Amino acid sequence: MRLTDLKIRKLKQRDKPYRLSDGLGLYLQVQPTGSKLWQLRYQFMGKEKLLSMGKYPAISLAKAREKRDEAKTHLAEGIDPAVQKKIDKIDAETKARMTFKQIADEYYDNLVDRGLAKATLRKKRWHIDELAKPLHSRPIDQITAAELLHLLKPIERSGRRETTKKLRATISAVFRLAMVTMRATADPSAALKDALLPPKVKPRAAIIDEKEFGELLRRLDAYKGWPTIPAAMKFQILTGTRPGEARGARKHEIDLDERSWTIPATRMKMRREHKIPLSKQAYEIVLENWSKFDEVTLIFPSLVSTRKLLSENAFNTVLRRIGYSGEEVTAHGFRSTISTILNERQHNPDVIEAVLAHQDPNAIRRTYNRAGYWEQRVKLMQIWADLCDELRQK
């Protein structure tokens, strides 16, 4: 006998669960607590299965019958209703997280879990929170290439072509995440590559004349401010590293016996570990700045706190104070100085590239450069350090 709403409302709980049939496999199970649950018994691939369909009265009798009929339709099409229910649930949860901002935040969390550098994370956060703000509330599957072009072009026209390029890359990464999580079917930003102007490559300001570089080294020696900063700058110059890599040098990265410095992949621009031989001069700087306190792990800590790095602007601030403008030289430009002077003195260009941790596009050569050039790099780093001493004395 089929159920009615009146009959269901009058049902009483018992000591044990019991069921009442509505026909075609649909049952209402009454729990000892009094709650009433809809269930559907069916067979799929020769096995009897049970599908829960919700509570009464949240799921009315009419709605329960409708769900039963849908399940029967799926069975007729060879689809297991229980599997379809899971798919529908995933689809509903997915649609609840459909805006660009929600997916962009998931993408950012993935970057944090991967351990990307703090500077990289700050840029990605800026891209998402500020530059891509007009997209925040937009359903990601409705965003078009034209809409993205409208967002990117004003940034490009302001002269920030590099920012435009990197923002497009961030947006593309968000769309790729949306695609693999079934929240978007395509990446509209891919169509914009030829619609945006390429960045204008502006080399870092650098002194490449040997006499002028010697003068810079003398001014650095004569600097009267806090000594840790010029020491860190000299260490950067002697090791051919980037400013951030030198500022972040830590005790556990230095092998005092081997006289080498191994920068972990997480702190390198190309995310590859880089081992550097230390010249006698670089080694002396390490010893002079090595703290006797175990809790101080940085070689060149901040004046504010021994647990903090020197600020990103520390090196360039010193350069300004000793008389150099940003158009004349920057701390990033020291690598150009090293490359230019050593190449002009006709040292092996492959060894110079290995010193600067530049990645060779040829995978076989790249492996050899990292492994086979160690002895040559040891010699070249000492030659460079001695040359710096010679240039500052002239």
Summary of the structure (lengths in Angstrom):
residues: 394
radius of gyration: 33.0
end to end distance: 108.4
largest distance: 108.4
contacts: 1096
relative contact order: 0.07
helix: 55%
strand: 12%
